[in-house]
Amino acid sequence: MSDQHIDPAGNTQQFRAFAQRSEQESAATAKKSPVLPIIAVVLAVAIIGVAAFLLLR
């Protein structure tokens, strides 16, 4: 038969480790810099501008 004793401290420690890991992962994703999307938008506008200039010339 299986052991009927469940260690509540083990579950609490596992939950705390899970909660801390989740907070660290969410903090890491929240710290991403918006520089890459800004560069992408600027490049897209520049490409569209060059294409429009060449088509209207």
VEXDOMI-752505 format. One line per 5 residues: number of its first residue (from 0); their letters; for each residue x, y, z of N, C-alpha, C. Coordinates in Angstrom, 2 decimals, decimal comma. Example, Ala and Ser with C-alpha at 12.3 -4.5 7.8 and 13.67 -1.06 7.14 Angstrom:
2
0) AS) 13,19/-5,69/7,80/12,30/-4,50/7,80/13,20/-3,30/7,80 | 12,85/-2,25/7,08/13,67/-1,06/7,14/12,90/0,03/7,87
//
This chain:
57
0) MSDQH) 0,84/-1,18/0,00/0,00/0,00/0,00/0,89/1,25/0,00 | 0,34/2,30/-0,51/1,10/3,55/-0,54/1,06/4,23/0,82 | 2,01/5,09/1,03/2,10/5,82/2,29/1,01/6,89/2,32 | 0,21/6,92/3,36/-0,89/7,88/3,48/-0,44/9,22/4,02 | 0,80/9,31/4,48/1,31/10,56/5,03/1,78/11,48/3,91
5) IDPAG) 1,19/12,66/3,81/1,59/13,66/2,83/2,29/14,78/3,56 | 3,47/15,12/3,12/4,26/16,16/3,77/3,80/17,53/3,28 | 3,09/18,30/4,10/2,63/19,62/3,66/3,77/20,59/3,42 | 4,88/20,43/4,13/6,02/21,32/3,92/6,62/21,11/2,54 | 6,64/19,90/2,06/7,16/19,62/0,73/6,32/20,29/-0,34
10) NTQQF) 5,01/20,23/-0,20/4,14/20,88/-1,16/4,31/22,39/-1,11 | 4,46/22,95/0,10/4,64/24,38/0,24/5,96/24,82/-0,40 | 7,00/24,05/-0,17/8,30/24,39/-0,76/8,25/24,30/-2,29 | 7,56/23,30/-2,80/7,44/23,17/-4,24/6,64/24,34/-4,82 | 5,58/24,75/-4,13/4,78/25,87/-4,61/5,60/27,16/-4,58
15) RAFAQ) 6,34/27,38/-3,52/7,16/28,59/-3,43/8,20/28,62/-4,54 | 8,82/27,48/-4,81/9,81/27,42/-5,89/9,13/27,71/-7,23 | 7,94/27,18/-7,44/7,20/27,43/-8,67/6,84/28,90/-8,79 | 6,36/29,51/-7,70/5,94/30,91/-7,73/7,14/31,82/-8,00 | 8,26/31,55/-7,38/9,45/32,37/-7,60/9,94/32,24/-9,03
20) RSEQE) 9,91/31,02/-9,56/10,34/30,80/-10,94/9,42/31,53/-11,90 | 8,11/31,51/-11,66/7,17/32,19/-12,52/7,38/33,70/-12,49 | 7,64/34,26/-11,31/7,88/35,70/-11,19/9,15/36,10/-11,93 | 10,19/35,28/-11,83/11,44/35,60/-12,51/11,28/35,53/-14,02 | 10,53/34,55/-14,51/10,32/34,42/-15,94/9,50/35,59/-16,47
25) SAATA) 8,47/36,00/-15,75/7,65/37,11/-16,21/8,43/38,42/-16,14 | 9,29/38,57/-15,15/10,11/39,77/-15,05/11,12/39,82/-16,20 | 11,64/38,67/-16,59/12,60/38,63/-17,68/11,95/39,00/-19,00 | 10,72/38,58/-19,22/10,05/38,92/-20,47/9,57/40,36/-20,46 | 9,31/40,93/-19,30/8,83/42,31/-19,22/9,96/43,31/-19,44
30) KKSPV) 11,21/42,89/-19,28/12,34/43,80/-19,40/12,86/43,91/-20,82 | 12,18/43,34/-21,79/12,66/43,42/-23,16/12,59/44,86/-23,65 | 13,59/45,24/-24,39/13,69/46,60/-24,88/12,83/46,80/-26,12 | 12,20/47,95/-26,26/11,37/48,21/-27,45/12,18/48,70/-28,64 | 13,50/48,58/-28,59/14,35/49,09/-29,65/14,13/48,32/-30,95
35) LPIIA) 14,04/47,02/-30,89/13,90/46,21/-32,10/12,61/46,54/-32,87 | 11,44/46,63/-32,22/10,24/47,01/-32,98/10,34/48,42/-33,58 | 10,98/49,33/-32,87/11,13/50,70/-33,39/12,01/50,69/-34,65 | 13,09/49,93/-34,61/13,96/49,83/-35,78/13,21/49,20/-36,95 | 12,41/48,19/-36,68/11,64/47,53/-37,74/10,65/48,50/-38,38
40) VVLAV) 9,99/49,32/-37,58/9,04/50,30/-38,12/9,77/51,35/-38,96 | 10,89/51,83/-38,47/11,66/52,84/-39,22/12,13/52,26/-40,56 | 12,61/51,03/-40,55/13,05/50,40/-41,80/11,88/50,21/-42,76 | 10,73/49,80/-42,25/9,56/49,61/-43,11/9,15/50,93/-43,76 | 9,15/52,00/-42,99/8,79/53,31/-43,53/9,81/53,75/-44,58
45) AIIGV) 11,08/53,50/-44,32/12,12/53,87/-45,28/11,97/53,08/-46,58 | 11,69/51,80/-46,48/11,53/50,97/-47,68/10,31/51,42/-48,48 | 9,22/51,71/-47,80/8,02/52,18/-48,48/8,29/53,53/-49,15 | 9,03/54,39/-48,46/9,36/55,69/-49,01/10,22/55,57/-50,26 | 11,22/54,71/-50,24/12,07/54,51/-51,40/11,27/53,92/-52,56
50) AAFLL) 10,41/52,96/-52,26/9,58/52,34/-53,30/8,65/53,38/-53,91 | 8,03/54,22/-53,10/7,14/55,25/-53,62/7,91/56,27/-54,48 | 9,10/56,64/-54,03/9,92/57,58/-54,79/10,27/57,00/-56,17 | 10,65/55,73/-56,19/11,03/55,10/-57,46/9,82/54,93/-58,38 | 8,66/54,66/-57,83/7,48/54,48/-58,66/6,96/55,81/-59,22
55) LR) 7,09/56,86/-58,47/6,56/58,17/-58,89/7,57/58,98/-59,69 | 8,76/58,50/-59,82/9,80/59,23/-60,54/9,63/59,15/-62,00
//
